[in-house]
Amino acid sequence: MTLFSQHVVPLSEPAMTDSSAAASGTSTAAFIEARNLWQEYGDLVVLERLNIKVDEGEFCTLVGASGCGKSTFLRMLLGQERPSRGELLLNGQALPNEPDPSRGVVFQRYSVFPHLSVLDNVALGLELPRSPVLGRLFGAAKREARERAAEILTKVGLGHALNKYPSALSGGMQQRLAIAQAVVMQPRMLLLDEPFGALDPGIRKDMHALLLELWQETRLTVFMVTHDLSEGFSLGTRLLVFDKVRHDPQAPNAYGARITYDIPLNEARRAQAQLPSELAERIAAR
Ligand SMILES: Nc1ncnc2c1ncn2[C@@H]1O[C@H](COP(=O)(O)OP(=O)(O)OP(=O)(O)O)[C@@H](O)[C@H]1O
């Protein structure tokens, strides 16, 4: 039996994994829960009836055809957008509507400030909340923030580049910097939107190792969008496939995507990782 046939989710039912089913049997709320979530922009339905429960510490990889709403879902998790309908809950409460330090984010590009040094890029996040007016700390507090920033930068392999500017860094180094910038704030959730999409395969491997090391150390809850299925299968504890289950060729905007496969990943499943070839091709296409 293939992985595909083991995990067909009935179209009318919310996707449930082993862990989410177990979670639903307990009285404690899931860390993150989407209940009947919709996102519509005018007459464009992007997401419809999306249901999911995610426990704290899970590493979810999100895959799906281009334009099916993966980034939209991340933006809602970040608090940049509100759902048009349904609920998005954090520990059973509505997720805060504004981005905050509990949620770190890394995009494919442009996550870092080009006019700040590597050290300042990371120290700024620590300094701003403690000195919102001046934007800068002084004395011991400043030293402490910069030491902490330097520590994280050393961890991600940028200890030698503290005084460089992002333009002097390679793509992989810039993404290391973006990750340091996000994790220095000690978020509970890390949202990654194709963070390694622009990197060469060899560099990507190094980044995977770094990300897994950070995740294992911090046990952050991770949501990572990727078009690379092998990355999706090998990095996560859970692979979420976004897809439309209804299509109307006369009205292509009328129906949105939801999570059609919710695949818990373990060693055995990684080894036989596969999705239907037509779906795999759509996910890989940009
Ligand atoms: N603010 C907005 N207003 C109108 N349409 C939007 C808005 N944000 C996103 N969309 C549309 O919603 C759809 C989903 O976009 P989204 O970026 O979430 O898809 P995606 O699955 O992340 O795609 P990709 O894999 O190509 O990055 C697209 O058709 C996009 O044009």
The ligand as an ORCA input file, in Angstrom:
! r2SCAN-3c Opt
* xyz 0 1
  N      -4.200     40.648     -0.292
  C      -4.625     39.958     -1.334
  N      -5.598     40.441     -2.129
  C      -6.052     39.751     -3.195
  N      -5.590     38.523     -3.559
  C      -4.621     37.999     -2.797
  C      -4.084     38.677     -1.668
  N      -3.146     37.882     -1.111
  C      -3.074     36.767     -1.864
  N      -3.957     36.838     -2.880
  C      -4.205     35.800     -3.886
  O      -4.480     34.618     -3.152
  C      -3.997     33.486     -3.848
  C      -3.129     32.659     -2.936
  O      -1.885     33.317     -2.747
  P      -0.744     32.689     -1.841
  O       0.437     33.574     -2.002
  O      -1.247     32.430     -0.489
  O      -0.485     31.275     -2.568
  P       0.711     30.271     -2.371
  O       0.102     28.918     -2.277
  O       1.581     30.681     -1.243
  O       1.476     30.430     -3.758
  P       3.046     30.233     -4.141
  O       3.350     28.810     -3.883
  O       3.083     30.594     -5.589
  O       3.821     31.174     -3.269
  C      -3.284     34.010     -5.089
  O      -4.192     33.944     -6.172
  C      -3.003     35.455     -4.734
  O      -2.956     36.260     -5.877
*
